[in-house]
Amino acid sequence: MAMTNANRPIERAGVNTFRALLERHGHVVHEVDGNNDHGEDLHVEIVENRRRTGHMVAVQVKSGRKYKRAAGYAIPLDGHQNDWKLSHVPVVGVVYDTDEGGLYWVNLTRELQYNADATWIDVRKSDLLEDDTVADFISNIISYIDNGGSHFERTRLVRVHEMEDGKFVLTNCSNNFLTDITIESIFDEYADPNLPKSWAVITCSYISDLEPFDGRTVGHRASDRTWTSYGPEIAVTGKAPNGEEFNEFFSFFP
């Protein structure tokens, strides 16, 4: 008799855990038939107050230890880059940690808009999806869709570029002044000689205001063009012209 797929229980564990979580919070989850799986395991219709909102998100679930990394997780693109990047329905990647029983997520469509040549997309350990964070996850997806993110109309207010000389430059991408700009590294122990030398060194932590399309040098590499499995990771916060705070995350610079 035919042998069963030894990885199927692990794969199903992630799909089932994610589905149960979203359904527990009232959302409608449709599972994609395995014969029609082209990089999406589930489609989720978002529900508020027992009414469907019209927002939908596609989900790719990965389960098991092979997606675990030293500082988080990673999802292979496996040739789905263009499908996920060009999708009019945002595609979210979810990693199920079978050792810890946790779900971790990333907006693949959004990440690919800024990192089109990637072969893997990082998933941060801080982006845990559980009962206490489902509402934030749903709010994030709704905001992304409503702001035109899945139609490429939304752009980041700021960008971080790595120049040929190893410097990191922060640029204002908007037509307006941005204020209270703070630049932070996700890691804060660069004095430790044991840390990989490819991680970024932040030399400027605060900018009072940033003129439209202005750029400022904010840091550099500790070593010339060497990489770890993860790149430097930088968070930028500030205030938009309407006073709203924004928070952008950058990693894997081109």
Buried (B, 14 or more C-beta within 10 A) or exposed (E): EEEEEEEEEBBEBBBBBBBEBBEEEBBEBEEBEEEEEEBBBBBBBBBEEEEEBEBBBBBBBBBBEEBBBEBBBBBBBEEBBEBBBEBEBBBBBBBBBBEEEBBBBBBBBBBBBBBEEBEBBBBBBEBBBEEEBBEEBBEBBBEBBEEEBBEEEBEBBBBBEBEEEBBBBBBBEBEEBBBBBEBBBBBEEBEEEEEBBBBBBBEBEEBEEBEEEEBBEBBBBBEEEEBEEBBBBBBBBBBBEEEEEBEBBBBBBE
